[in-house]
C-alpha cells in the first residue's frame, strides 16, 4: 500500500454577505411632516410661556432696581465694553433705575435705549452683569456715609446736651427778680 500524502489544504475565509434585515417601514412622508409640525407647535407654546414669564421677571427686576437705586444714585455707570453696539466709539454709558441705557458716543451723539423692551434683552443682561457688582460698592459707600453722619451727630449731640444742661442749671441758680 502506498501512502499518498496529500498536500495540506489551506482554509480560506470567504466573507458571507448577510442579508440586510428588513427595516421597519419608513413613515409615510406626510406622517413625518405632521409629527414635525406638532413638535413645532409644542415649541411655540413653550416659547409663549417663557416669554410671558420673562416679561414678568423683567417688570419685577426693574421694580426692585428702582427701590434700590432711588436712595443711592440717579444712574449707574456701565463699562463701555459691556455695551454691545455696532460702533466702538462709545465714550460713556449709564443706566437709570427705569431701565434706560444712556450711551454717549465720541462724535457727541447720545443714544437712549429702553432695556425693558424685548429687543434689548441681551443688552440688558450684559449691562446688568457689569453693573450689579458695582451696587455692592455703592451700598457700602452709602452705609459708611450714614455711619459717619451718626458718629458726627452722636458726638455733637452729647456735647450740646452737656451745654444745655449747664445752661439750665445756671439759669435755675440765678436769683429771681
C-alpha positions in Angstrom: 0.0 0.0 0.0 1.3 3.2 -0.9 0.6 6.0 1.2 -0.1 9.1 -0.6 0.4 12.3 1.2 -1.9 15.0 0.3 -0.7 18.5 0.4 -2.0 20.5 3.3 -5.1 22.3 2.4 -5.4 26.0 3.0 -8.6 27.3 4.5 -9.8 30.5 3.0 -12.3 32.6 4.8 -14.9 33.9 2.5 -16.9 36.8 3.8 -20.5 35.9 3.9 -22.9 38.6 3.0 -25.6 38.9 5.4 -29.0 39.7 4.1 -30.0 43.1 5.3 -32.5 42.9 8.0 -35.8 44.2 6.9 -36.0 47.8 8.1 -39.1 49.0 9.8 -41.2 50.5 7.2 -40.4 54.2 6.8 -43.1 56.6 7.9 -45.0 58.0 5.1 -43.7 61.5 4.3 -47.0 63.0 5.4 -46.8 61.5 8.9 -43.2 62.7 9.3 -44.3 66.2 8.3 -47.3 66.1 10.7 -45.1 65.0 13.6 -42.6 67.8 12.8 -45.5 70.3 12.8 -46.8 69.0 16.2 -43.3 69.3 17.7 -43.1 72.9 16.3 -46.4 73.7 17.9 -45.2 72.4 21.3 -42.0 74.5 21.0 -44.1 77.6 20.1 -46.3 77.0 23.1 -43.2 76.8 25.3 -41.8 80.0 23.8 -45.0 81.8 24.6 -45.0 80.6 28.2 -41.3 81.5 28.6 -41.8 85.0 27.0 -44.6 85.7 29.4 -42.5 84.6 32.4 -39.6 86.7 31.1 -41.9 89.8 30.9 -43.0 89.3 34.5 -39.4 88.8 35.7 -38.2 91.9 33.9 -41.0 94.0 35.4 -40.2 92.7 38.9 -36.5 93.2 38.3 -37.0 96.9 37.4 -39.4 97.5 40.3 -36.7 96.2 42.7 -33.9 98.1 40.9 -35.9 101.3 41.3 -36.3 100.8 45.1 -32.6 100.0 45.4 -31.3 102.9 43.2 -33.6 105.7 44.3 -31.9 106.5 47.6 -28.4 105.7 46.2 -27.9 107.1 42.7 -29.8 108.6 39.8 -27.7 106.5 37.4 -25.1 103.7 37.5 -22.1 103.8 35.2 -21.7 101.0 32.7 -18.4 99.8 31.4 -18.2 100.6 27.7 -17.0 97.1 27.0 -20.3 95.8 28.3 -22.3 97.6 25.6 -23.0 95.6 22.5 -23.1 98.1 19.7 -22.1 98.2 16.1 -19.9 101.3 16.8 -16.8 101.0 19.0 -16.8 104.8 19.7 -18.8 104.6 23.0 -17.3 107.1 25.4 -19.6 106.7 28.4 -22.7 104.8 29.3 -25.1 104.9 32.3 -28.2 103.1 33.2 -31.1 104.6 35.2 -33.4 102.8 37.6 -36.2 102.7 35.0 -34.1 100.6 32.6 -32.9 103.4 30.2 -29.4 103.0 28.9 -27.8 106.3 28.0 -24.9 106.0 25.6 -22.6 108.8 24.7 -20.6 108.4 21.5 -17.3 110.1 20.7 -18.9 112.2 18.0 -21.3 113.7 20.6 -24.3 111.6 19.7 -26.4 110.4 22.7 -28.5 107.3 22.3 -31.2 106.2 24.7 -32.2 102.5 24.7 -35.0 101.1 26.8 -33.7 97.9 28.2 -37.1 96.8 29.3 -38.0 96.2 25.6 -37.8 92.6 24.5 -35.5 93.5 21.6 -32.8 94.7 24.1 -32.9 91.8 26.5 -29.4 90.5 25.6 -28.0 94.0 26.1 -29.9 94.2 29.4 -28.2 91.1 30.6 -24.8 92.4 29.5 -25.4 95.8 31.2 -26.5 94.3 34.5 -23.8 91.6 34.6 -21.5 94.7 34.6 -23.4 96.9 37.0 -24.7 94.6 39.7 -21.3 94.1 41.3 -21.0 97.9 41.5 -24.1 98.0 43.6 -22.2 96.4 46.5 -19.7 99.2 46.4 -22.4 101.8 46.2 -24.4 100.3 49.1 -21.2 100.0 51.2 -20.3 103.7 50.5 -23.8 104.7 51.4 -23.7 102.8 54.7 -20.3 104.4 55.5 -21.8 107.9 54.8 -24.6 107.2 57.2 -22.3 105.8 59.8 -20.1 109.0 59.6 -23.1 111.2 60.0 -24.3 109.2 63.0 -20.8 109.4 64.5 -20.7 113.2 64.0 -24.2 113.7 65.3 -23.7 111.5 68.3 -20.5 113.4 69.4 -22.0 116.8 68.7 -25.3 115.9 70.3 -23.7 114.7 73.6 -21.7 118.0 73.8 -24.7 120.1 73.1 -26.7 118.2 75.7 -24.0 119.0 78.3 -24.0 122.6 77.3 -27.8 122.7 77.5 -27.7 121.1 81.0 -25.1 123.6 82.1 -27.3 126.5 80.9 -30.3 125.1 82.5 -28.5 124.6 85.8 -27.1 128.2 85.7 -30.5 129.6 84.8 -32.1 127.9 87.8 -29.4 129.3 90.1 -29.9 132.9 89.1 -31.8 135.0 91.6 -35.3 135.7 90.5 -36.4 139.3 90.4 
